[in-house]
Amino acid sequence: MKPFNISGFLALGIGLLLTMPSCKEKAAKQQPPPPDIQVMQVIQQDVPLQRDFVGQVYGLQDVPIRARVEGYLRDIHFEEGRPVKKGQLLYTIDSQPFEADVASMQSKVAEARTYLVNAESELERYKPLAEINAVSKSDLDRAQASRDAAEASWQAAQANLRMAQINLSYCSIHSPINGLIGKTQARAGEFVGRDPNPVILNEVSRVDSIRIEFFLTEAEYLVVAREFMSDQDRSNDYKPKDTENLTLILADGSVYDHRGTVEFVDRNVDASTGSLLVQASFPNPTRLLRPGMFARVRVDFEMVKDGILVPQRCVKELQGQYSVYVVGDDNVVQERQVEATSRIRDMWLISSGLNAQDKVVIEGMQQVATGMPVNPVLTEYKSRTEEQG
């Protein structure tokens, strides 16, 4: 048997130890790299606090055209849906019955006038006779009473004649304002002026400016009132500020070219709905807006300087508490509590918890947790607030 060579054995063992990787090195080689996580820089900008309300469009003046007397509609003197001028003839109603009434009232006026002349002559004859006691005092009083009654009858006949002439004038219906006329509710030959036949024949609207009516809740009213009402004067009356703080969003989503002004706020809250009527006005030089349209009125309440915005999908909500995942300079994720105050389209306005240098996780929020190292991939986010202006 050969003798055991311990020096060779030791050399072999040392060589194996030097060539074998450590467990830590092996584990390090097996650990996966940090995942790629999309992050974005928080947005810092001036943020207008706005709120939208559904409103209905009315003309600056909407005047119904009524048949004020009964009769058959004879003629229509306008084109439907076209502009009309103040005083322009719109409708004529058959006037023959009213002309006959005028003629009858004229004859009654003439008859009453004749009675009055006779009564005055009789009174003038009695006066000198009464002075010499040729007639009694009672005869003079009767002559005076007859004369007064004849005068009253004459005045009543004149009043009836004026009423007949007024009714005759109602047979010609004219436009009370400059404006746009709508579709007629009656055609030539129809009997009008008595229900169920048409009484309101049409409507004329002044549309060079328009009115928008919308409703506020009590809480919303308090915010609007504090922002738009001027200081209290000595008479304790509040008046809206003459400021164009309203934007109109049309049915197709486009923003109307002109800004509007709050005209008045109604005096009381409707007890059945808990809402308050607000009326605003907008210029309408191109006549684009028409009465009856619906639109959204966007009210600018205030401007937040250097506000912090993050997309709503970056924010987690749990039992009224809001939080976001923030990736620091060390590329480690931390969950941070924030105070989200207002929704601005698809964004949250953050009042505390973030600063302009922070980066928040925007994609893969289910894959991250506090203390987790990541490889942040900076992404630019396009907000709808930028798209809509």
C-alpha positions as CSV (number, residue, x, y, z in Angstrom):
1,M,0.0,0.0,0.0
2,K,1.2,3.4,-1.0
3,P,1.6,6.0,1.8
4,F,-1.2,8.6,2.0
5,N,0.0,12.0,0.4
6,I,-1.7,14.5,2.6
7,S,-0.1,17.5,0.9
8,G,-1.6,16.5,-2.4
9,F,-5.0,16.1,-0.8
10,L,-4.8,19.5,0.7
11,A,-3.8,21.1,-2.5
12,L,-6.7,19.5,-4.3
13,G,-9.2,20.7,-1.7
14,I,-8.0,24.2,-1.8
15,G,-8.3,24.2,-5.6
16,L,-11.8,23.0,-5.4
17,L,-12.8,25.7,-2.9
18,L,-11.2,28.4,-5.1
19,T,-13.0,27.2,-8.2
20,M,-16.5,26.7,-6.5
21,P,-18.7,29.9,-6.5
22,S,-20.1,31.0,-3.2
23,C,-23.8,30.6,-2.4
24,K,-24.3,34.3,-2.3
25,E,-22.8,34.8,-5.7
26,K,-25.0,32.0,-7.1
27,A,-28.1,33.6,-5.5
28,A,-27.1,37.0,-6.9
29,K,-26.8,35.5,-10.3
30,Q,-30.2,33.8,-10.0
31,Q,-32.1,37.0,-8.7
32,P,-34.2,38.7,-11.6
33,P,-33.5,42.4,-12.4
34,P,-36.0,45.0,-11.2
35,P,-39.2,45.2,-13.3
36,D,-39.8,48.0,-15.7
37,I,-42.5,50.2,-14.3
38,Q,-44.0,53.2,-16.1
39,V,-43.9,56.4,-14.1
40,M,-44.8,60.0,-14.8
41,Q,-43.7,63.4,-13.5
42,V,-46.6,65.0,-11.6
43,I,-48.1,67.9,-13.5
44,Q,-47.8,71.4,-12.0
45,Q,-49.8,74.2,-13.5
46,D,-52.4,76.8,-12.8
47,V,-55.7,74.9,-12.5
48,P,-59.1,76.6,-13.0
49,L,-61.7,75.0,-10.7
50,Q,-64.7,74.5,-12.9
51,R,-68.1,72.8,-12.7
52,D,-70.6,72.0,-15.5
53,F,-74.3,72.5,-15.3
54,V,-76.9,71.5,-17.9
55,G,-78.8,74.6,-19.2
56,Q,-81.4,75.4,-21.7
57,V,-81.2,78.1,-24.3
58,Y,-83.8,80.9,-24.6
59,G,-83.9,83.9,-26.8
60,L,-83.1,87.2,-25.2
61,Q,-86.8,87.9,-25.7
62,D,-89.3,85.2,-26.5
63,V,-92.6,86.8,-27.3
64,P,-95.7,84.6,-28.1
65,I,-97.9,85.9,-31.0
66,R,-101.5,85.5,-29.8
67,A,-104.9,85.8,-31.5
68,R,-106.6,88.4,-29.3
69,V,-110.0,88.1,-31.0
70,E,-111.9,85.1,-32.4
71,G,-112.3,84.6,-36.1
72,Y,-111.1,82.9,-39.3
73,L,-107.5,83.3,-40.2
74,R,-107.4,85.0,-43.6
75,D,-103.8,85.4,-44.5
76,I,-100.2,84.7,-43.4
77,H,-97.7,87.4,-44.3
78,F,-94.3,86.0,-43.4
79,E,-91.9,83.1,-44.1
80,E,-91.6,80.6,-41.3
81,G,-88.2,80.4,-39.6
82,R,-87.1,83.8,-41.1
83,P,-86.2,87.1,-39.5
84,V,-89.0,89.6,-39.0
85,K,-89.0,93.3,-38.2
86,K,-90.8,95.1,-35.4
87,G,-94.2,96.2,-36.7
88,Q,-94.2,93.8,-39.6
89,L,-97.6,92.3,-40.5
90,L,-97.7,88.7,-39.6
91,Y,-101.4,87.5,-39.7
92,T,-104.8,88.9,-40.6
93,I,-108.1,87.6,-39.2
94,D,-111.4,88.1,-41.1
95,S,-112.4,91.6,-40.0
96,Q,-116.0,91.8,-41.4
97,P,-117.8,91.1,-38.0
98,F,-115.6,93.7,-36.3
99,E,-116.1,96.3,-39.0
100,A,-119.9,95.8,-38.5
101,D,-119.4,96.3,-34.7
102,V,-117.6,99.5,-35.4
103,A,-120.3,100.8,-37.6
104,S,-123.0,99.8,-35.1
105,M,-121.1,101.6,-32.3
106,Q,-120.6,104.7,-34.4
107,S,-124.4,104.9,-34.9
108,K,-124.9,104.6,-31.2
109,V,-122.5,107.4,-30.6
110,A,-124.3,109.6,-33.0
111,E,-127.6,108.7,-31.4
112,A,-126.3,109.4,-27.9
113,R,-124.9,112.7,-29.1
114,T,-128.3,113.7,-30.4
115,Y,-129.9,113.0,-27.1
116,L,-127.2,115.0,-25.4
117,V,-127.7,118.0,-27.6
118,N,-131.5,117.9,-27.0
119,A,-131.0,117.5,-23.3
120,E,-128.6,120.5,-23.2
121,S,-131.1,122.6,-25.2
122,E,-133.9,121.7,-22.9
123,L,-131.8,122.6,-19.9
124,E,-130.9,125.9,-21.3
125,R,-134.6,126.8,-21.8
126,Y,-135.4,125.9,-18.2
127,K,-132.7,127.9,-16.6
128,P,-134.1,131.5,-17.3
129,L,-137.6,130.3,-16.6
130,A,-136.6,129.0,-13.2
131,E,-135.0,132.3,-12.4
132,I,-138.4,134.1,-12.8
133,N,-140.2,131.2,-11.1
134,A,-142.0,130.3,-14.4
135,V,-141.1,126.7,-13.8
136,S,-140.6,124.8,-10.5
137,K,-137.2,123.9,-9.1
138,S,-138.0,120.2,-9.6
139,D,-138.5,120.8,-13.3
140,L,-135.1,122.4,-13.5
141,D,-133.6,119.5,-11.6
142,R,-135.2,116.9,-14.0
143,A,-133.8,118.8,-17.0
144,Q,-130.3,118.9,-15.4
145,A,-130.5,115.1,-14.6
146,S,-131.6,114.3,-18.2
147,R,-128.7,116.3,-19.6
148,D,-126.2,114.5,-17.3
149,A,-127.7,111.1,-18.2
150,A,-127.5,111.9,-21.9
151,E,-123.8,112.9,-21.5
152,A,-123.0,109.7,-19.6
153,S,-124.7,107.7,-22.4
154,W,-122.7,109.5,-25.0
155,Q,-119.4,108.8,-23.1
156,A,-120.4,105.1,-22.8
157,A,-121.2,104.9,-26.5
158,Q,-117.8,106.4,-27.2
159,A,-116.1,103.9,-25.0
160,N,-117.9,101.0,-26.8
161,L,-116.8,102.5,-30.1
162,R,-113.2,102.6,-28.9
163,M,-113.4,98.9,-27.8
164,A,-114.9,97.9,-31.2
165,Q,-112.1,99.8,-32.9
166,I,-109.5,98.0,-30.7
167,N,-111.0,94.6,-31.5
168,L,-110.9,95.5,-35.2
169,S,-107.2,96.4,-34.9
170,Y,-106.5,93.0,-33.4
171,C,-107.5,91.5,-36.8
172,S,-104.1,92.6,-38.0
173,I,-101.3,91.0,-36.0
174,H,-97.9,92.6,-36.1
175,S,-94.5,91.6,-34.8
176,P,-93.8,93.2,-31.4
177,I,-90.0,93.0,-31.8
178,N,-87.2,92.4,-34.3
179,G,-86.4,88.7,-34.2
180,L,-86.7,85.2,-35.6
181,I,-90.2,83.8,-36.1
182,G,-91.0,80.1,-35.9
183,K,-93.5,77.6,-37.3
184,T,-97.0,78.9,-37.5
185,Q,-99.5,77.0,-35.4
186,A,-102.5,77.8,-37.6
187,R,-103.1,78.0,-41.4
188,A,-105.3,80.2,-43.5
189,G,-108.9,79.3,-43.1
190,E,-108.7,78.0,-39.6
191,F,-110.8,79.4,-36.8
192,V,-108.5,80.9,-34.1
193,G,-108.6,82.7,-30.8
194,R,-110.8,80.2,-28.9
195,D,-109.7,77.0,-27.2
196,P,-109.2,74.3,-28.4
197,N,-108.4,76.2,-31.5
198,P,-105.0,77.9,-31.6
199,V,-104.7,81.0,-29.4
200,I,-100.9,81.3,-29.6
201,L,-100.2,81.4,-33.3
202,N,-96.4,81.6,-33.2
203,E,-93.4,82.9,-31.3
204,V,-90.8,85.6,-32.2
205,S,-87.4,85.3,-30.5
206,R,-84.6,87.9,-30.3
207,V,-81.5,85.8,-30.8
208,D,-78.6,88.3,-31.3
209,S,-78.0,87.5,-27.6
210,I,-79.4,84.4,-25.8
211,R,-80.3,83.5,-22.3
212,I,-79.2,80.2,-20.6
213,E,-81.1,79.0,-17.6
214,F,-79.6,76.3,-15.3
215,F,-80.1,75.2,-11.7
216,L,-77.8,75.0,-8.7
217,T,-78.1,73.0,-5.5
218,E,-78.0,75.0,-2.3
219,A,-74.4,74.1,-1.7
220,E,-73.4,75.0,-5.2
221,Y,-75.2,78.3,-4.9
222,L,-73.2,79.3,-1.9
223,V,-70.0,78.7,-3.8
224,V,-71.2,80.6,-6.8
225,A,-72.6,83.5,-4.7
226,R,-69.4,84.0,-2.8
227,E,-67.4,84.1,-6.1
228,F,-69.7,86.1,-8.3
229,M,-71.5,88.5,-6.0
230,S,-70.2,92.0,-5.4
231,D,-69.7,93.5,-2.0
232,Q,-72.8,94.4,0.0
233,D,-73.9,97.9,-0.5
234,R,-75.9,100.2,1.8
235,S,-79.2,98.9,0.6
236,N,-78.2,95.3,1.4
237,D,-78.8,94.3,-2.3
238,Y,-76.4,91.9,-4.0
239,K,-75.7,92.2,-7.7
240,P,-73.7,89.8,-9.9
241,K,-70.3,91.0,-11.0
242,D,-70.1,92.1,-14.6
243,T,-67.5,89.4,-15.4
244,E,-67.5,86.9,-18.2
245,N,-66.8,83.7,-16.2
246,L,-69.0,81.3,-18.1
247,T,-68.1,78.9,-20.9
248,L,-70.7,77.1,-23.0
249,I,-70.1,73.5,-24.1
250,L,-72.4,72.7,-27.1
251,A,-74.1,69.3,-27.8
252,D,-71.3,68.2,-30.1
253,G,-68.7,68.8,-27.4
254,S,-67.3,72.0,-29.0
255,V,-66.6,75.1,-26.9
256,Y,-68.7,78.1,-27.9
257,D,-66.6,81.0,-29.1
258,H,-68.1,83.6,-26.7
259,R,-68.0,83.8,-22.9
260,G,-71.1,84.5,-20.9
261,T,-72.1,86.5,-17.8
262,V,-74.4,85.7,-14.9
263,E,-77.5,87.9,-15.2
264,F,-79.4,87.1,-12.0
265,V,-80.0,84.4,-9.4
266,D,-83.6,83.7,-8.5
267,R,-84.9,84.9,-5.2
268,N,-85.7,81.5,-3.6
269,V,-84.8,77.9,-3.6
270,D,-87.5,75.5,-5.0
271,A,-88.6,73.5,-2.0
272,S,-89.5,70.5,-4.1
273,T,-86.1,70.1,-5.9
274,G,-83.8,72.0,-3.5
275,S,-82.4,73.9,-6.5
276,L,-82.0,77.6,-7.4
277,L,-82.5,79.1,-10.9
278,V,-79.6,81.0,-12.4
279,Q,-79.9,82.9,-15.7
280,A,-76.9,83.8,-17.8
281,S,-76.5,85.6,-21.1
282,F,-74.2,85.0,-24.1
283,P,-73.7,87.0,-27.2
284,N,-74.9,85.2,-30.4
285,P,-73.8,87.4,-33.3
286,T,-73.8,84.6,-35.8
287,R,-77.2,83.3,-34.7
288,L,-75.7,79.9,-34.2
289,L,-77.6,79.2,-30.9
290,R,-81.4,78.8,-31.1
291,P,-84.0,78.7,-28.4
292,G,-84.7,75.2,-27.0
293,M,-81.2,73.9,-27.4
294,F,-79.5,72.2,-24.4
295,A,-75.9,73.0,-23.5
296,R,-73.5,72.7,-20.6
297,V,-72.6,75.8,-18.8
298,R,-69.0,75.6,-17.3
299,V,-68.5,77.9,-14.4
300,D,-65.0,79.0,-13.4
301,F,-65.0,79.3,-9.6
302,E,-61.4,80.1,-8.9
303,M,-57.8,79.7,-10.2
304,V,-55.4,77.4,-8.2
305,K,-51.9,78.7,-8.7
306,D,-49.3,76.0,-9.3
307,G,-51.7,73.2,-8.6
308,I,-50.5,69.5,-8.6
309,L,-52.3,67.2,-10.9
310,V,-52.1,63.4,-11.3
311,P,-54.3,61.1,-13.4
312,Q,-57.2,59.6,-11.6
313,R,-55.9,56.1,-12.4
314,C,-52.7,56.8,-10.4
315,V,-54.8,57.3,-7.2
316,K,-56.0,54.5,-4.9
317,E,-59.0,55.1,-2.7
318,L,-59.7,53.1,0.4
319,Q,-62.4,54.1,2.9
320,G,-62.1,57.8,1.9
321,Q,-58.3,57.7,2.1
322,Y,-56.3,58.5,-1.1
323,S,-52.7,57.3,-1.9
324,V,-50.3,57.0,-4.8
325,Y,-47.1,55.0,-5.4
326,V,-44.1,57.3,-5.6
327,V,-40.7,56.2,-7.0
328,G,-37.8,58.0,-5.3
329,D,-34.3,58.8,-6.5
330,D,-33.2,55.4,-5.3
331,N,-35.7,53.7,-7.6
332,V,-37.6,52.2,-4.7
333,V,-41.4,52.4,-4.5
334,Q,-43.1,54.1,-1.5
335,E,-46.9,54.4,-1.0
336,R,-47.8,57.9,0.0
337,Q,-51.0,59.3,1.5
338,V,-52.3,62.4,-0.4
339,E,-55.2,64.7,-0.2
340,A,-57.3,64.8,-3.4
341,T,-59.6,67.7,-3.4
342,S,-61.2,68.1,-6.9
343,R,-61.7,66.1,-10.0
344,I,-60.5,68.0,-13.1
345,R,-61.8,65.8,-16.0
346,D,-59.6,62.7,-15.8
347,M,-57.2,64.2,-13.2
348,W,-57.1,64.7,-9.5
349,L,-56.1,68.0,-8.0
350,I,-53.7,67.1,-5.1
351,S,-53.6,69.7,-2.3
352,S,-51.0,67.9,-0.1
353,G,-48.7,64.9,-0.2
354,L,-46.9,65.5,-3.5
355,N,-44.5,68.1,-4.9
356,A,-43.6,69.0,-8.4
357,Q,-40.4,66.8,-8.4
358,D,-42.2,63.5,-7.5
359,K,-42.7,60.7,-10.0
360,V,-45.8,58.5,-9.6
361,V,-46.6,55.0,-10.9
362,I,-49.0,55.2,-13.8
363,E,-49.0,51.6,-15.1
364,G,-48.6,48.3,-13.3
365,M,-49.8,49.5,-9.9
366,Q,-50.9,45.9,-9.1
367,Q,-47.3,44.8,-9.6
368,V,-45.6,47.1,-7.1
369,A,-45.5,47.4,-3.3
370,T,-43.8,49.6,-0.7
371,G,-40.0,49.0,-0.6
372,M,-39.9,47.3,-4.0
373,P,-37.0,48.3,-6.3
374,V,-38.0,49.0,-9.8
375,N,-36.6,50.3,-13.1
376,P,-38.7,53.5,-13.7
377,V,-39.6,54.2,-17.3
378,L,-40.6,57.9,-17.6
379,T,-43.8,58.3,-19.6
380,E,-45.5,61.4,-20.8
381,Y,-49.2,61.5,-20.0
382,K,-51.6,63.3,-22.3
383,S,-54.6,64.6,-20.2
384,R,-58.0,65.3,-21.6
385,T,-57.7,68.7,-19.9
386,E,-55.1,69.6,-22.5
387,E,-57.1,68.2,-25.3
388,Q,-60.2,70.1,-24.4
389,G,-58.5,73.4,-23.3
